[in-house]
């Protein structure tokens, strides 16, 4: 009866609305929503009634709920636009009307409302900020709207190639940029320079590079007081679109700030919003270039400093380490420029090249002094490929490499790697002690001067359901919750034993631990495998402790002793799963930060977000049907989850 009564109230609300009794209409739509709370039509119509009553706050809440329920319904965006319009937020209203128009181009109302906003902003005395805002918004939309002018005869080959220059502070990015501008031989170049300071010194240096930007066919865009991988990302998208729309450039160069990570910048070119708009219609990411300071890289890499400690944090809460940033800049590169090569010996330069190759095996390496490299090696190279970039990191290459794979640098410079594979879980307290030791003791076998990079998956005694991601870059350890072990989900859902056995037999599951395992690839210089394995083994549960570990999904007694300093990492994820029941206080609350590595808190923000695989519902354990579907999909895919860990 609820559906019938809800429909009757909805019809009555419409009747009152047409009669002009908007208060009665609100009452009837509210009744309909009480019975059918997911009816976007009732939310939309009640929003309209609130607008007629002048209750903009209530109308805004209803419009937002309508979009949440039906993000691709044109009328939902129209309702949002009407609220914004009545509030005087003209630019935002125009954008909402535009979204409605894109979703339903045959409805003339939305184009009329866009025109009404433009008419208001063309009147004398219209706020200049709003006029400029609408102009910038229209330019961005024109640049990336696949339903607009771009798709009408657009030639993908005509997209402007973009080179992104990355590298730590002082590495020589601006020197390389000035060199390219001096030696471009008629190439028309647009330049975007990003500096975290309010005064963009790099932009001034580029201007002072003689012929750099005095010609009419070159343009410099300054982006100051922010980082293009985070706070200035929208500005980056807008400025690239403007330069591309100008139609005057053969290439664009973007010099990012010294604390920028390249991956978010690259993703700006691939990002599509809910309307399918993408900057890729105008520009193509051509080359990712990272400039490495050959003289200081090793010192910065092993320093153990945090960016914030050096006064370089992008925000007050920036907990990244210098080494972590350096690794991210190296791993994402298509071309590595080893600058200041004249300041180091040939042996030191060779050792640096070997270390960089261990971190990124696909990147070309160039040696330079004052940034002087062949221009065609960094501009319009066509080297960037997103799929290849995702497979570039050295740790990933090593994890998938055949046993005994040989690399020449292992003989010359002592670069080596191995995969640490175990079935027993880590004890939180012991692992925390190990991480402290590797950070503080330079003679430790896993200190950053020996361990360049490690990455993989692991599990924790106090949270046996959670699959955790392991990542070290130099002295920094950054764990995250990657999801749930499929074996834990199968146990919780009481999945069919035959299906579980079939998947387990194919993927080499352990009889006791199922697919729970630790697999970490370690890449280092002079890395003593036996000593490193012994150190990691010492942080595991003992054989006796592991045998007594209760792996039941609802088990709580082991949590307090097995989690240790990682409570802030796992607690949100376990709470989302319901694994803690009503005893959330069974886990100790950790401050999540000590000695600068902050590993307990580092992944807390990611924990709840990544608890489930894609097919799992959020909140609570997934149903038996969902888990069995996941098992069947795994079995049908014919892809093993990974090599079995060593029995221990």
C-alpha positions in Angstrom: 0.0 0.0 0.0 2.9 2.4 0.6 3.6 2.7 -3.1 0.0 3.3 -3.9 -0.5 5.9 -1.1 2.8 7.5 -2.1 1.6 7.9 -5.6 -1.7 9.3 -4.5 0.1 11.9 -2.3 2.4 12.8 -5.2 -0.6 13.3 -7.6 -2.3 15.4 -4.9 0.9 17.5 -4.4 0.9 18.2 -8.2 -2.7 19.3 -8.1 -2.1 21.7 -5.2 0.9 23.1 -7.0 -1.1 23.8 -10.2 -3.7 25.4 -8.0 -1.1 27.7 -6.5 -1.4 26.3 -2.9 2.3 25.6 -2.5 2.2 25.0 1.2 -0.3 22.2 0.7 1.9 20.9 -2.2 4.9 20.7 0.2 2.9 18.8 2.7 1.7 16.2 0.2 5.1 15.8 -1.4 6.5 15.3 2.1 4.0 12.5 2.7 5.0 10.9 -0.6 8.6 11.0 0.3 7.9 9.5 3.7 6.6 6.4 1.9 8.9 6.5 -1.1 12.1 8.3 0.0 14.0 7.5 -3.2 11.5 9.1 -5.6 13.5 11.8 -7.3 10.3 13.3 -8.8 8.9 14.1 -5.4 12.1 15.7 -4.3 12.2 17.8 -7.5 8.6 18.9 -7.2 8.9 19.7 -3.5 12.0 21.8 -4.4 9.9 23.7 -6.9 7.2 24.3 -4.3 9.7 25.5 -1.7 11.1 27.9 -4.4 7.6 29.4 -4.9 7.4 29.8 -1.1 10.8 31.5 -1.0 12.4 28.9 1.3 15.7 28.7 -0.5 17.5 26.6 2.2 14.8 23.9 2.0 14.8 24.1 -1.8 18.6 23.7 -1.9 18.5 20.6 0.3 15.8 19.0 -1.9 17.7 19.9 -5.1 20.9 18.4 -3.8 19.1 15.2 -2.8 17.5 15.0 -6.2 20.9 15.1 -7.9 22.3 12.6 -5.5 19.5 10.1 -6.4 19.5 10.9 -10.2 22.8 12.4 -11.2 22.1 12.0 -14.9 18.5 13.4 -14.8 18.4 16.7 -16.6 15.6 18.1 -14.3 17.7 17.5 -11.2 20.4 19.8 -12.5 17.8 22.3 -13.6 16.4 22.4 -10.0 19.9 23.1 -8.6 20.3 25.8 -11.2 17.0 27.5 -10.2 18.0 27.5 -6.5 21.4 29.0 -7.4 19.8 31.5 -9.7 17.4 32.7 -7.0 20.4 33.0 -4.6 22.2 35.2 -7.1 24.9 32.6 -7.8 24.7 33.3 -11.5 27.8 31.5 -12.8 27.0 28.4 -10.8 23.4 28.6 -12.1 24.6 28.8 -15.7 26.8 25.8 -15.2 23.8 23.8 -13.8 21.6 24.8 -16.6 24.3 23.8 -19.0 24.5 20.4 -17.4 20.8 20.0 -17.8 21.1 21.1 -21.5 23.8 18.5 -22.2 21.7 15.8 -20.7 18.5 16.8 -22.5 19.6 19.0 -25.5 16.1 18.9 -27.1 14.5 20.8 -24.1 14.5 24.5 -25.0 14.0 25.6 -21.4 17.6 25.0 -20.4 19.1 27.0 -23.2 16.7 29.8 -22.4 17.7 29.9 -18.8 21.4 30.0 -19.8 20.6 33.0 -22.0 18.7 34.6 -19.1 21.8 34.4 -16.9 24.0 35.8 -19.7 21.5 38.7 -20.2 21.7 39.5 -16.5 25.5 39.6 -16.7 25.5 41.8 -19.7 23.6 44.6 -17.9 25.4 47.7 -16.8 26.7 47.3 -13.2 26.9 43.5 -13.4 29.7 42.3 -11.0 32.9 42.0 -12.9 33.9 38.9 -11.0 30.8 37.1 -12.2 31.3 38.3 -15.8 34.9 37.0 -15.8 33.8 33.8 -14.0 31.3 33.0 -16.7 33.8 33.8 -19.5 36.3 31.4 -17.9 33.7 28.7 -17.4 32.5 28.9 -21.0 36.0 28.7 -22.2 36.7 25.5 -20.1 33.4 23.9 -21.4 34.2 24.8 -25.0 37.6 23.3 -24.5 36.5 20.0 -23.2 32.8 19.5 -24.2 32.6 16.4 -26.4 29.1 17.4 -27.4 30.1 20.8 -28.6 32.5 22.2 -31.2 35.3 19.8 -30.5 33.5 16.8 -31.9 32.5 18.6 -35.0 35.3 17.6 -37.4 37.9 17.5 -34.6 41.1 15.9 -35.6 42.7 13.8 -32.8 46.1 14.2 -34.5 45.8 18.0 -34.1 45.8 17.8 -30.3 48.7 19.9 -28.8 51.4 17.7 -27.3 52.3 18.5 -23.7 55.6 18.0 -21.9 55.4 18.1 -18.0 58.7 18.9 -16.2 59.0 17.6 -12.7 61.8 17.4 -10.2 62.7 18.4 -6.7 63.6 21.9 -5.7 66.9 23.0 -7.2 67.2 20.1 -9.6 67.3 22.3 -12.6 63.8 22.3 -14.1 63.9 26.0 -15.0 67.4 25.6 -16.5 66.1 22.9 -18.8 63.0 25.0 -19.7 65.1 28.0 -20.6 67.4 25.7 -22.7 64.4 24.4 -24.6 63.1 27.9 -25.3 66.5 29.0 -26.6 67.0 26.0 -28.8 63.5 25.4 -30.1 64.4 26.4 -33.7 61.1 28.0 -34.6 58.8 25.7 -32.7 55.9 27.7 -31.2 55.8 26.9 -27.5 53.3 27.8 -24.8 54.7 27.6 -21.2 53.0 27.2 -17.9 55.2 27.7 -14.9 54.0 26.7 -11.4 55.6 28.0 -8.2 54.4 27.5 -4.7 55.4 31.0 -3.7 53.2 34.1 -4.2 56.0 35.6 -6.3 56.7 33.3 -9.2 60.4 33.5 -9.4 60.7 30.8 -12.1 58.4 32.8 -14.4 60.7 35.8 -14.0 63.7 33.7 -14.8 62.1 32.4 -17.9 61.2 35.9 -19.0 64.8 36.9 -18.5 66.1 34.1 -20.8 66.7 36.4 -23.7 64.7 35.1 -26.6 62.6 32.9 -24.5 59.3 34.8 -24.5 59.7 38.0 -26.5 58.2 36.6 -29.7 54.5 36.9 -30.4 54.2 33.2 -31.0 55.2 32.3 -27.4 53.1 32.8 -24.3 53.9 32.3 -20.6 51.2 31.6 -18.0 52.1 32.0 -14.4 50.4 29.9 -11.7 51.5 31.0 -8.2 50.7 30.3 -4.6 49.6 26.8 -5.0 50.6 23.4 -6.4 49.2 22.1 -9.7 48.9 18.6 -8.4 46.3 19.7 -5.8 45.2 23.3 -5.1 45.7 24.7 -8.6 44.5 21.7 -10.6 41.3 23.4 -11.9 43.5 26.4 -12.9 45.8 24.0 -14.8 42.9 22.5 -16.7 41.7 26.0 -17.6 45.0 27.4 -18.7 45.9 24.4 -20.8 42.5 24.8 -22.6 43.1 28.4 -23.2 46.5 27.8 -24.8 45.2 25.0 -26.9 42.2 27.0 -28.1 44.5 29.8 -29.2 45.6 27.6 -32.0 49.1 29.1 -32.1 51.3 26.5 -30.4 53.2 23.4 -31.6 53.8 22.2 -28.1 53.1 23.1 -24.4 55.6 22.9 -21.6 54.4 22.7 -18.0 57.0 23.2 -15.3 55.5 21.9 -12.0 56.6 23.1 -8.6 59.4 21.2 -6.8 56.9 19.5 -4.4 54.4 18.4 -7.1 53.8 14.7 -7.8 53.5 14.0 -11.5 50.7 11.5 -11.4 47.9 13.9 -10.4 49.1 16.3 -13.1 49.0 13.5 -15.7 45.5 12.5 -14.5 44.3 16.0 -15.3 44.6 15.2 -19.0 42.7 12.0 -18.6 40.0 13.0 -16.2 36.4 12.8 -17.4 33.6 14.3 -15.4 30.0 13.0 -15.1 29.2 14.6 -18.4 32.1 12.9 -20.2 34.1 16.1 -20.6 37.8 15.7 -20.9 40.8 17.9 -21.7 42.1 15.1 -23.9 39.9 16.4 -26.7 42.4 19.3 -27.1 45.7 18.2 -25.7 47.6 15.0 -25.4 50.2 14.2 -22.7 53.3 13.6 -24.7 56.3 13.3 -22.4 56.8 13.2 -18.6 60.3 14.5 -17.8 61.8 14.4 -14.4 65.0 16.4 -13.7 67.2 14.7 -11.1 69.9 16.6 -9.1 72.9 14.3 -9.6 74.8 16.0 -6.8 72.1 15.9 -4.1 69.7 13.1 -5.0 71.3 10.5 -2.8 71.5 12.9 0.2 67.9 14.0 -0.1 66.7 10.4 -0.7 68.2 9.1 2.5 67.7 12.1 4.7 64.5 10.9 6.3 63.3 14.5 6.3 59.6 15.4 5.9 58.6 18.1 3.5 56.9 20.0 6.4 60.1 19.8 8.5 61.9 21.6 5.6 59.1 24.2 5.4 58.0 22.8 2.0 54.6 21.2 2.8 51.9 21.9 0.3 49.5 22.3 3.3 49.5 22.2 7.0 48.7 18.5 7.0 51.3 17.5 4.4 52.9 14.4 5.9 54.9 13.3 2.8 58.6 12.6 3.2 61.3 14.0 0.8 62.3 10.5 -0.2 58.7 9.5 -0.9 58.3 12.6 -3.2 61.5 11.8 -5.1 60.4 8.2 -5.7 57.0 9.4 -7.1 58.7 11.8 -9.4 61.1 9.2 -10.7 58.6 6.4 -11.1 56.2 8.4 -13.3 58.9 9.7 -15.8 59.3 8.8 -19.5 62.6 10.7 -19.5 65.0 11.2 -16.6 67.5 14.1 -16.9 70.5 13.6 -14.6 71.4 17.3 -14.3 74.6 18.8 -12.7 76.4 15.7 -14.0 79.6 17.7 -14.2 79.6 18.0 -10.4 79.9 14.3 -9.6 82.4 11.6 -10.5 81.8 9.1 -13.3 81.4 6.3 -10.8 78.9 8.3 -8.7 76.9 9.2 -11.9 76.9 5.5 -12.9 75.7 4.4 -9.5 72.9 7.0 -9.6 71.8 5.9 -13.0 71.7 2.3 -11.8 69.5 3.3 -8.8 67.1 5.3 -11.0 66.9 2.4 -13.4 66.0 0.1 -10.6 63.1 2.4 -9.7 62.0 3.0 -13.4 63.2 0.5 -16.0 61.4 2.1 -19.0 62.5 5.7 -18.7 65.3 7.0 -21.0 68.2 8.6 -19.1 70.0 11.8 -20.3 73.0 13.4 -18.6 73.1 17.2 -18.6 74.9 20.3 -17.4 72.7 23.4 -16.8 69.8 21.5 -18.3 71.3 21.2 -21.8 69.7 18.2 -23.6 68.5 17.7 -27.2 65.1 19.4 -27.5 63.6 16.5 -29.4 64.4 14.2 -26.5 62.0 16.0 -24.2 59.4 17.7 -26.5 57.1 16.0 -29.0 58.7 12.6 -28.3 55.4 10.6 -28.2 56.8 8.5 -25.3 53.9 8.8 -22.8 51.5 5.9 -22.6 49.2 5.6 -19.6 49.1 1.8 -19.6 52.8 1.5 -19.8 53.2 4.2 -17.1 51.2 2.1 -14.7 53.5 -0.9 -15.3 56.7 1.2 -15.1 57.6 1.2 -11.4 60.6 -1.1 -10.7 58.9 -2.9 -7.9 56.1 -4.0 -10.2 58.5 -5.1 -12.8 60.4 -7.2 -10.3 57.2 -8.7 -8.8 56.3 -10.0 -12.2 59.8 -10.9 -13.4 60.7 -14.6 -13.8 62.8 -16.1 -11.1 66.5 -15.4 -11.7 66.0 -12.5 -14.0 69.3 -10.7 -14.5 70.1 -7.0 -14.6 73.6 -5.8 -15.4 73.6 -3.1 -12.8 73.4 -5.8 -10.1 77.0 -6.7 -10.9 78.4 -3.3 -11.3 76.7 -1.2 -8.7 75.3 -3.8 -6.2 71.7 -3.2 -7.2 69.6 -6.2 -6.2 66.0 -7.2 -5.5 64.1 -10.1 -4.0 60.5 -10.9 -3.1 59.7 -11.5 0.5 56.8 -13.9 0.7 55.3 -15.3 3.9 52.0 -16.6 5.2 52.2 -15.7 8.8 50.9 -12.2 9.7 52.9 -9.3 11.1 52.5 -8.3 14.8 51.7 -4.6 15.0 54.1 -3.8 17.9 57.0 -5.7 16.4 56.6 -4.2 13.0 56.4 -0.7 14.5 59.7 -1.4 16.3 61.3 -2.6 13.1 60.2 0.5 11.2 61.5 2.7 14.0 64.9 0.9 13.9 65.3 1.1 10.1 64.6 4.9 10.3 66.9 5.7 13.1 69.8 3.3 12.7 71.9 4.0 9.6 73.6 0.6 10.0 70.2 -1.2 9.9 69.9 -3.7 7.0 66.7 -2.0 5.8 67.9 1.6 6.2 67.1 4.0 3.3 70.7 4.0 2.3 70.3 0.3 1.4 66.6 -0.1 0.7 65.6 2.1 -2.2 62.0 0.9 -2.6 59.7 -1.7 -1.4 56.0 -2.4 -2.2 53.5 -5.2 -2.0 50.7 -6.5 0.1 50.7 -7.7 3.8 48.4 -8.6 6.6 48.2 -7.8 10.3 47.4 -10.3 13.1 44.9 -7.9 14.7 43.0 -7.4 11.4 43.0 -10.7 9.5 40.2 -9.7 7.2 42.1 -6.7 5.7 44.4 -6.8 2.7 47.0 -4.0 3.4 49.2 -2.3 0.9 52.9 -2.0 1.9 55.0 0.9 0.4 58.3 2.3 1.4 60.1 5.1 -0.4 63.5 5.9 1.1 62.8 6.3 4.9 59.0 6.7 4.5 56.5 3.9 5.2 53.0 4.6 3.8 50.6 1.7 4.4 47.0 1.7 3.1 44.0 -0.6 3.2 43.7 -2.2 -0.2 40.6 -4.2 0.5 39.6 -7.6 2.0 41.1 -11.0 1.5 38.7 -13.0 -0.6 39.2 -16.0 1.8 38.0 -13.8 4.7 34.9 -12.7 2.7 34.1 -16.3 1.8 34.4 -17.4 5.4 32.2 -14.6 6.6 29.5 -15.3 4.0 29.7 -19.1 4.4 30.3 -19.4 0.7 29.9 -22.8 -1.0 32.8 -25.0 0.1 33.2 -26.5 -3.3 33.6 -23.1 -5.0 36.1 -21.9 -2.3 38.1 -25.1 -2.7 38.2 -24.8 -6.5 39.5 -21.2 -6.3 41.9 -22.1 -3.6 43.4 -25.0 -5.5 43.8 -23.0 -8.6 45.4 -20.0 -6.8 47.5 -21.9 -4.3 45.6 -20.8 -1.2 47.1 -21.9 2.1 45.0 -24.5 3.9 44.7 -22.4 7.1 45.2 -18.8 5.9 43.4 -19.1 2.5 44.7 -16.2 0.3 46.1 -14.2 3.2 49.8 -13.7 2.5 52.6 -11.2 2.6 54.4 -10.5 -0.7 56.7 -7.5 -0.8 59.4 -6.8 -3.4 62.5 -5.1 -2.0 64.9 -3.2 -4.3 68.2 -1.9 -2.8 71.9 -1.3 -3.0 74.1 -3.8 -1.1 70.9 -5.3 0.3 71.7 -8.4 2.3 68.8 -10.7 1.6 69.3 -13.1 4.5 69.7 -10.3 7.0 66.7 -8.4 5.6 64.5 -11.5 5.7 65.5 -12.2 9.3 64.6 -8.7 10.3 61.2 -9.0 8.7 60.6 -12.5 10.1 61.3 -11.1 13.5 58.2 -8.8 13.2 55.9 -11.7 12.3 53.9 -13.8 14.8 55.8 -16.8 15.9 54.6 -20.2 14.7 53.0 -20.9 18.0 51.2 -17.5 18.1 50.0 -17.9 14.5 48.6 -21.3 15.3 46.6 -19.8 18.1 45.3 -16.9 16.0 41.5 -16.8 15.6 40.7 -16.0 12.0 36.9 -15.9 12.5 35.3 -12.8 11.0 33.8 -11.6 14.2 36.7 -12.4 16.4 37.8 -9.6 18.7 40.2 -11.0 21.4 43.3 -10.8 19.1 42.7 -7.2 18.0 44.2 -5.3 20.8 47.5 -7.2 20.9 47.9 -7.7 17.2 47.3 -4.2 15.9 49.7 -2.1 18.0 50.5 1.3 16.4 48.4 0.5 13.3 45.0 1.1 15.0 44.4 4.3 13.1 45.0 2.5 9.8 42.7 -0.5 10.3 40.0 0.7 12.8 37.9 2.7 10.3 37.9 -0.3 7.8 37.0 -2.8 10.5 34.2 -0.6 11.8 32.8 -0.3 8.3 32.8 -4.1 8.0 31.1 -4.4 11.3 33.9 -6.7 12.4 34.2 -4.9 15.7 30.5 -5.2 16.5 29.8 -2.9 19.5 33.3 -3.3 20.9 35.1 -0.6 18.9 37.1 0.2 22.0 38.8 -3.2 21.8 41.4 -1.4 19.7 43.7 1.0 21.3 43.5 4.6 20.0 46.8 5.6 18.6 48.0 9.1 17.9 49.2 7.7 14.6 52.4 9.6 14.4 55.8 9.3 15.9 59.3 10.1 14.7 58.0 11.6 11.5 56.9 8.4 9.7 53.2 8.6 10.8 52.5 5.2 9.4 49.4 4.5 11.6 47.6 7.6 10.4 48.9 7.8 6.9 46.4 5.3 5.5 43.5 6.1 7.8 41.8 8.4 5.3 41.9 5.6 2.8 40.8 2.8 5.0 37.0 2.8 4.8 37.1 3.8 1.2 38.9 0.7 0.1 37.6 -2.0 2.4 35.6 -3.8 -0.3 36.4 -5.0 -3.8 34.2 -3.4 -6.5 31.5 -6.0 -6.2 31.0 -5.6 -2.5 28.3 -3.4 -0.9 29.6 -0.7 1.4 28.9 -1.2 5.1 28.9 -4.6 6.7 30.0 -8.0 5.3 28.9 -8.7 1.7 26.2 -11.3 1.1 26.8 -14.9 0.3 25.5 -14.3 -3.3 27.9 -11.4 -3.8 30.9 -13.4 -2.5 30.1 -16.5 -4.5 29.8 -14.3 -7.6 33.3 -12.9 -6.9 34.7 -16.4 -6.5 33.1 -17.6 -9.7 34.5 -14.5 -11.5 38.0 -15.2 -10.1 37.7 -18.8 -11.2 36.5 -17.9 -14.7 39.2 -15.3 -15.2 41.9 -17.9 -15.1 44.3 -15.5 -13.4 46.0 -16.6 -10.2 46.2 -14.1 -7.4 49.9 -14.5 -7.2 52.6 -17.0 -6.4 52.0 -18.8 -3.1 53.9 -17.4 -0.2 56.6 -19.6 1.5 55.2 -21.9 4.1 56.5 -20.8 7.5 
